Amino acid sequence: MFVRRLGEEMRHRALPEALFAFTVLYGSWALAGCQAAGRPGAEAVTQQEETRAPAGPGRTGVFLGQGTCAGRGRTAFTEVDCASGQATAAVLARYYGPQSGGPRCPGETDFVLHITAVDAGTSETDSVPEGYACMRNLLPPHPGDPGMGGGPLTVVGDCVYMERHGVVKETACDGSQEHAPEYRVRSEALRRADCPAGTDLYVQVGGGTPVGCARRLGTGEEP
């Protein structure tokens, strides 16, 4: 299997070349009821071999730590100086452990990089634990912004359409994407009962306020 071969290859690499991340390349998704929309697969990307700096943890002491930047070459994301022409996205937040069950990324996150653990066998400083980085593009477009129809989170202002019974997916509020918007998330609440009167759809958004209160468009509700 690819993952197994990649793992064997990593054990024979020096740390700077072994660091890599999984970047989630899916539009924001949501839950309605109990079913989740399926996610496309994640892409495995390795640190660019032709880009040797920085090696190991960055200037924050953490590989892709908060406030650092990343750039993508032909085959990889790597940590780069934010002032360099290679920088394409900034790290808004950095967390350890798997994303499932971990802290929610900031609402303005455009995409998430999943950092695979690397054990260099020397010290904690030379190794990288499992984690994830919440990223925002340095330049537009920003798919994570409200109503843009992308990004890893569903936030207030986003629009969704019913993919199938019990499953909704995000789409652009301006109708520029393949699927027309059917509902717009107007607010977030801790419980369904806390949503305002007239709520037509409850969308799981995660984090401390796990319910998005959505209204149907086309019945007095403008996108």
C-alpha positions, 0 to 999 in steps of 0.5 A: 500500500502507498501509506506503508511504502511511504512510512518505510521510506520516511524511516530512512530519511533525514528529518528535514526531508521526512516532514510532510503534511496531508492537506484536505482538499474538500469544500466545507461540509455539514450535517443535517440530522445524523448523516455526514456528507462524504469527503473526498480523499486527502492528498499526501504531500511531502516537503519539497526536496529542492527547498532545504530551509527551514530544516526541522521546527521553524522560528516558533520552535514548532514545524508550521507553528502559528504565525509562520507561512507555507508555500507549495512547490511542484509536489509539496508544502513546506515552511517558508519565510512569510516575506519570501515570494514562495509564501502562499498561506499563513498558519492561523492556529496550530494544534497537536493530535488528530483534528477529529475531537480537537479544537476547531480551526478559526472561522476564516480558515481556508484549508487544513494541513494535517501533520504526520508524526515524525520520530527522528529517534534523537530528541523531542526537538528534532521530532514532530508530533501529529497535529494539524495547522489551520491555514489562510491564503495570503491572497484571494480567493478565500474559500473559507470566508462566509458565503464563498462555498468552500473551506473546511468549516461551516460558519454563519453566512454560509449557504448549503444545499440538500445533497440527499435526505439528511445530508447537506453540503456547502455552496456559494451564496451567489449561485456561481457554483454548480449547485444553487444555494437552498439555505443560509446559516443565519446564526449558531447556537449550543442547542437546536432549541436555542435557534430563533423561531423560523429556523428551517434547517439545523446544521452541525458546525462543530466547536463550542456552538455545534448547531447552525440555524439556517433559513430556506432561501427564496421565501423572503430570505435573500442570499 
